[in-house]
Amino acid sequence: MMPAGGEGASLRSETGLAVLGGAARGPVVAMAEGLSFWGGVDPGTGRVIDVHHPCHGAMLAGAIVLMPTSRGSCSGSGVLLELAMAGQTPAALVFSEPEDTLTLGALVASEMFGRTVPVLRLSHAAFEALAGALTASISSVAIEAEGKTIPLVSPPADALTLTPRDQAMLDGSDGPAVRQAMAILCAMARQQGAAALTDVTRAHIDGCIYAGPANLVFAEAMEKLGGRVRVPTTMNAISVDHANWRAQGVAPAFGLPASRLADAYLRMGCRPSFTCAPYLLDEPPAAGEPIGWSESNAVIFANSVLGARTAKHPDFLDLCIALTGRAPLAGAFLDGARRARRILEVALPADAGAAVWPLIGYLAGRAAPDRVPLLRGLASGRPTPDDLKALCAAFGTTSAAPMLHIEGLTPEAGLPPAGDADTVSLTRADLIAGWAGLNGGPEAVNLVAIGSPHASLGECRALADALAGRHRAPDVAVIVTAGRQVIADAQAEGTLERLRACGVEVVPDLCWCSITRPVFPTQTRAVITTSGKYAHYGPGLSGCAVRLGTLDDCVEAALTGRAPPRLPHWLR
């Protein structure tokens, strides 16, 4: 029995926030490290499939799941909604830091489909105490766990100030779809602590990837309510080659709903850009421009490299923003949230090649999983826009932060760091260990995967130049995923024909995080990629070994079917 004044009593002074209320009971699964539900959790069972996560294999369905915050893909909200529709959600989600992606999935599950998943936010002390429990129960007023009691309060309902136009949309003046979108926006803004909403000039939809029936149900429900976007809205990569999936042998059971999902967004007025790299399209956002983007790599690139302003909006909130032209005035829209809270001193190898940038991004995310970092020591490497694209995408797999700064390179790197910013070093030894962790796997390779995020025209040229007219080995597939605009430009200048002459398949509309068999070659056992993002997500998504390699490694694998796991020359 715990004596009076002991831990149980002290926890009563710790008050938790019931972001989304409800009752729950179950075993406690505590994670010290954030998890992306997209690519990290099986949407049919609730099991952790991220092979790089310490809780790989853990079952989350029915559990009280604790993690500091989520990380990675904005599509995690869709996975949570899919779990809700299948009856496989965690019993509750408990965070110690602000979290938007899974919270939004739980909000949509409750708001539109009557599936309740309580979402709580605790102080670090209460979070650590609960993490040591075997089981817990949650009510509307408290968490009870093995003699510990943590009282719960609700977010203040009056903190958000709406304009007369906002209130009119919320009251239904623009129809039921806008009313529903505003209800979701306002609920999300309140849990973020936003004081108001803000206009955006454009939106980007990530929720068009088919994770399962839940995504389709949401999109078609909003379309049926009369939804139509009111700002220019691009679409992310989808889950099928929109025009060719039947000829590619995709089963109608998957191809039809995936195509229907894309069509629902098109009918609501979205542009069929079908790319996860919207910053490669004509007229990318300008510095300071307020935009409503989803897709983690796109958000990080827009904020960090372009200097535009967007929060890391979860799937489903992206459509709500597009339907209203409004977004919560929170996160990276605000000056304070864009300041670095961790300084990373990076030991950049003097002769490093292009593959160093996804490696640095990946390790920077691990070093700053919950805060904006300032990276120092990289300007001498003179990274290209493609290098920064690779860095931002890999950073987004391991960090929840919506942006980063690189001293001497990115437009807001001169912002004074926050007063509590600390300093961490990324040493050469860290780079070697990071490369070994992502490059491990079999020497024999069946598939070379290029384009996660979607390949740029420059990346297509680089692959064609490296192959130099040589044809891939007959038992190795080489696939590039790219946006329609890049493919058209590659065709116009002859690069597409050069790639095809070498046996390279260039696929539109899909990206590596949405590709499925048989477009993903059915007999594949081992993959090599230049993408830090896909090296992380690929094993869980494909069931194959996926290795990070240099472009030279990928070409060697394409021509011979083999690429020995090894350090790049600049790390030896």
N, C-alpha and C positions, 0 to 999 in steps of 0.2 A: 504494500500500500504506500502511495506517495504521501509524504508528510505535508501538512498545511504550509503554504508558502513555497512549495517545490515547483517542479516544471509545469504540472497541470494547472496550478493556480496562476503562474506567470503568463501562461498562454492566453488566459482569459483577458489579459490586457491587450493582446494582439487582435486586431479586427481585420477580417478578410473582406474582400469586395466580391459580392455576388454579381459578376458581370451579366450572366444569364442564370436566373434562379431555377430551382427544381430540386427534386429529391433523388438520391442515389445511394447505393450501397455496393461495395465490392472490394476485392483485393487491391492493394496499393502497388502500382508499378511506378517506381521513381527513377527518373533519368537525370543524370548530372549534365547531359549534353542535349541541345535541341535536336529536333528531328523534322525533316520534311516528310509530310504524309504522301505527297506525290513522289513516286520513286522510292519511298521509304516504308510504305505500309501497303499490304495487299488489300485492295478495296473490297474483295469478296469475303475475307476472313478476319481482318484486323491484325494479322501477324506482321511484325517488323521484318522487312525484306532488304533493308539497307545493310549491305555486308560490311560497310565501313563504320557502322554505329555500334557502340558498346552493348546495346540491347538487341542486337540482331537475333531474330528468332523469338523474341518475347511476344506474348499474346496480349493485345490491348483491348480486344472486345470484352465488354463487361467489367473492365478494371477502372479504378480511380487512377488516372494517368497524370503524373507530375513531371513537368519539365520546366526549365527556366523560361523559355519561350520557344516557339517553333522557328524553323529556318527554311531556307531553300525556296522551292517553287510556290508561286501564287496559286497553283492548281490544287494545293492541299485542301482548300475549302471544298472543292468538288469531290475529292476523295472522302472527306468527312460526310458530305451529303450522301454519297454513294453508300457508305457504311450505315448511315441512318436509314436509308431506304431498304437496306438488306437486313436490318436488325443486328448489326455487328459493331456498333459504335462503342467507344469507351463509355463506361457508366457516367464519368465526369472528367473534365479537363481542368487541371489546376496549374497555374503559372505563378512565377515570382517576378516576372517582368511584363511590360505591355506586350500584347500579342493580338494580331488582327486576322490572320489567315484562317486558322481553325475556328476562331470566335465567329467570323462571318459565316462559315459553313454551318455552325451550330445555330446561328441566328436565322438563316434561311430555312434550315430544317424545322425550326420551331414556328417561324412566321408564316411559312407557306404550306408546310406539310404536317404540322402538328407532332413532330418528333423532337422530344426534349432531351438535350444534352447540357447539363449544368456546366457553366464555365466560371471559374473562380480565380481571383488573383490575391496572393498572400504576401505578407512581408517575408523577408529572407529567413528570419528566425522561425516563424510559423511554418514556412515551407520545409525547412530542414527538420523540424520536429515531426511533421506529418510524414516526411519521407522515410522515417525510421519505423513507421507503423506497418503492420501486416495487412490490416483491413481498416476501412473507414466507412462512415455513413454521413450523408449530407442531407440537411433539411433546409427549410427556407430561412432559418435563423442561425444555424451553426454547423460546424463539422465536429463529429465525435470520432475519436480514434484512440482506443486503448487507454482510456482515462484522461485523454487530452480533449479540451474543448476550445474551439476557435469560433467566436461569434462572427456573424456575417452581416454586412450592410449592403444596401443597393446603391447604384450610382445615383447622384442627384439628378432629378428629372428636369430641373429648371436651369441647368448650366448652359444649355444651347439656345442661342438667340437666332430666330429665323426672321428673314426679311418678309414683308408682305407677300412678295411673289413666292417665296419658299412655302409660306403657310397656305397660300392658295393651291399650290401643287399638292401639298400634303392633304388638303381638304377635298381634292378630287377635281379641281377646275380643269385639269388637262387630261382627265380620263383615268380609268382604274390602273393602267400599267404605271403611269407616272406616280399615282398615289401610292402604289405598292413600293415603287422604287424609292420614293421619298421616305416612306416609313422605315425601310431598311437603312437608308443613308442616315437618317436621324438617330436611329438606335445605335448604329456604328459610331457616329460622331460623339454621342454621349459617352460611350464606353472608352473612347479615345481621349476624352476630356476636352474636345473641341468646343470653342466658344461660339463658332459660327461655321457656315459653309462658304465656299469660294467658287467663283466661276472657273471653268477650264475651257481651253480653246479647241481641244481634240481629245479623243479617247482611243484606247487600244484594248481589244477584247482578247482575253486569254481563255475564257470559259468555253470556247468553241472546240477544245480538245475533248474527245469522247472518252471519258473515264468509265462510263457506264450509263444506265438509264436515267440516273438522277440529273445529270447535266442536261439531257434532252427534255426531261419533264419540266425543268425550270425554264429553259429557253422557250419551249412551245407554250408554256403557261403565260409567260410575259407577252409573247406574240399574240396569243388569243385575247389577251386583255387590251390589245391595241397598241402595243409598244412600238415606238419608232424613234430612232436616235435623232438628237437635235444638234449635235456637233459632229464634225467629220470624224469618222470612226473606222480605224483599220482593224483587221482580224489577224490573230495569231495563226501559226501553223495549225492544221487540223489533223485528223487521224486517218485520212485516206487521201490519195490522189483524186481530187474531186471529179475529174473527167475520165479517169482511166482505171478506177479500182476494180471494175468487173473484169477487164482484160488482164489485169494483174493476178487474177485468181483469188481475190479477197472474198471470203464467204459472205453471202448476203446478210446473214445474221448479225455480222459486225458492220459491213459496208453500208447497209441501208440506214441504220440509225445514226452512224457517224456522218453520213452525207446529209441526212435530215437535220442533224444538229447545225451543220454549216449553213444549210438552206434557211433555217429559221432566223439566223442572224442576218443573212443576206436580205431576207424579206423585211427585216426591221431596219434596213437602210445601211448596213455596214458595207464597207468596201472589201471586195474579195482579194485582199493582199496576201493572205495566207502565209505570213512570215513571222517568225519569232525574232526577227531583227528589223523592226519597223524604222529604226534609225538609218537603214540603208536605202529607204525609199526616197523619192524626190521630196525636197523641201522638209528636211527633218526639223524638229523643234529648235527654236532659238534660245539663247541664254536668257534666263529669267522667265521664260514662257510657262504659264501654269497649265499643265496637262494632266489628264486622268488615265494613266497607263497601268496596265497589269503586265505580267510576265517578268520574272525576277531579273533576268539579264538585261532586258530592255529598260527597266526602271533604273537599274544601277548605271547603265551606260548614259541614259538621258540626264540623270542628275550629275554624275561624276564628270563625264567627258564633254557633254554638250552644255551643261550648266542650266538646263531646264529644271522645272520644279514639279515633282510628283511624289506622292506617297507610294509605297509599295502596296498597291490595291489588290486585295484578294479577288479570285474569280467570283462572279455574281455581282460583287460591288462594281466591277467594271461596267457591266450593262446598266446598272442603276445610275452611274455617273453619265454614261452616254445618253440615257433617256431624259435626264434632267439638265445636263450641262453644269452640274454642281458636284462638289466633293467636300468632305470634311476638311476644315482648315486646321490641319494637324500634321504631325510628322515633318517630312522633308519640305513641306510648303513653308515652314517657319524657319527663320534665320537660326534660331538657337539649336534646332534639331540637325542642322547641317554642319555644325562645328565638330571637329575631331575630338573624341574622348580617349583615344589611344594613339600614341605615336609609335610606328613600327620602323625601326632602323634595319634596313635590308642590306645584306652583303651580296650585292649583285656581282656574279662572275664577270670578269673583264671581257671575255669573248663569248658571252652567252648567246645562244641562238633563240629563235622565235619560241621554242618550247618552254623557255624559262617563264614566260608571262602567264600561261595558265597555272603553272606550278606556284608562282608567287601569289596569284590570286587565291588559289585554294588554301595555301598556308596562311595568308593574311586573314581569310575568313575564320580559320581555326583560332588564330590569335586574337581576333576581334569578333567573337560570335554574336555580340549583342550591342555593338557600338560602332560609330563611324570612325575609321582609322585615317591617319595621315601617314602615307608611306614615304620614307626618305631613302635616298641613295639610288634612285632609279633613273634620274634624268639623263645620266651619261649613256644609258642604254638606248636612248632615242626610239622609244616604241612607236610603231605605226598605229593608225586607227584599228587595224586588224589585231595587233598585239593587245591593245587596250580592250577590244571586244572580248578576246579570249580571257584576259585577266578579270574583267568584270563578271563574265559568266561563271567562271570558276569560283570567284569570291561569293557569288550568290548561292552556291550550293552549300557552303559551310557557315554563312553568316546570315543573321536576320536583318542586318543593316541595309538601308535603301541606297547607300552611296559610299564612296571612299574618296580620298584626295591623294594625289601624287605630287610631292613637292617639285616645283619647277615645270610641271606639265599640265595639270588640270586647272580649269579656270578659277576655282574657288579655294585652291590650296593655300592661298595667303590668309584665309580666315583665321583669326586667333583661335587656338585650341581652347576647349572648355577648361575651366579652372581646375577640374578634377582629373584632367588627362594625365595618364601615366605613359611610360616608355617601355617597350618590349623590343628585343632584338630577334631578327630572323637571320641565323648564321648560315654559313656554308654547310655545316653539319645538318642543320634543319632542312636545307634544300635537298641534300643527299638522302636523308631519311624519308622526306616527302616523296621524292621521285621513286624510291624503292617501293614505297607503299602503293603507289599508283601504277607502277610498271611491272609489278609481279604477275606472273602467269606463264602459260606454256609458250614455248618458242614457235610451235606451229600455229599459223594464223589462217583462218578461213575468210575473214571479212575485214576490209579496211573501211572505216567509217569517218567521213569528213562532213563537217557542217552542223555543229552543235555549239552555239547558235548557227542559223543558216549561213552558208558560205557566202562571202562577198565575191565580187568579180575578181578582186586581187587574189583571193585564195584559190579561185578556180584557175586563174592563170598560173599561179605558183605550182599547183599540182600538175598541170599540163607541161610546164617547163621541166619539172623534176622527172616526169615520165619520159620526156624527150622522144616521143613516138614509139616507145617500147610497149608491147602488149602485156597485159596482166597474165599471170599464170592461169591455166584453165580451171583449177580448183579453188581459186580465190576470187571473191566478189569485191569490187571496189565501187562504193556508192557515195555520191555527194548529194546532200539535201540542200536546197537553195530556194529562195523566193522567186516568184514568177518574173519580177522585174530583172533580177540578176541573171536568170536563165535567158531572158530575151536579149539582154545586153551581151551575154556570152555568145549567144548564137550570132548576133549581128557582127561581132568582131572575129569570129572564127574559132574562139576558144572552145565552144561547145563541141564542134566537130573534132578538134584535136583530142579532147577527152574521150569522146565516143570511139575514135580510131584506136585508142589504147585499151578499149574494153571497159571504160568507166561508165557507169549508169548515173545519170543526173536526174533526180526525182524532185518534182515540185510539190508544194502544199504540205507534205509531211516534214517532220523533223525527227531527230533520233530519239527524242523523249516521247514521241507519239507513234513511231513506226511499229508495225506488227507483222507477224508472219502471214502470208508468204512473201511480202515485199522485203521484209527482213529474211534473208535466205534461211530456209527451214533447217538445213543440215549444219548450220554454223555452230561451232563449239568455242571458238576463241576469236576475239575482236581486238584490233588495234586502232587507236584514234588519236588525233591531235588535240582533242577537246578534254580539258580538265573536267568540265561539266558532265560529259558523257562517261568519262572514266569513273566518275563517282556514281552516277545513277544507273549506268548501263547494266551492271551485274544483276541488280534487283529487278530491272524492267525486262531484261532479255533472258535471264537464267544462264547466261554465258560468262566466261571469263572476259573481262574488258580491260585492256592495258592502255595507259598513256604512253605515246611515243613521239619522237620527232617526225618531221615530214620525211626525212631520209629513212627512218625506220619503217614508216608506212609504205614508202615506195619499194623498199627492199622486200617487205612482206607481200606487196602486190605482185612483184615479179617472180618471187621464189617460193612463196608460201611460208616463209620463215623470217622471224626477226628476234634474235636472242634478247632476253631481258638484260639491259645493261644501262649504265649511266651515260648520259651525253658526254661528249668529249670535254665540255666546259665544266663538268663536275668531277672528272677523273683526277 
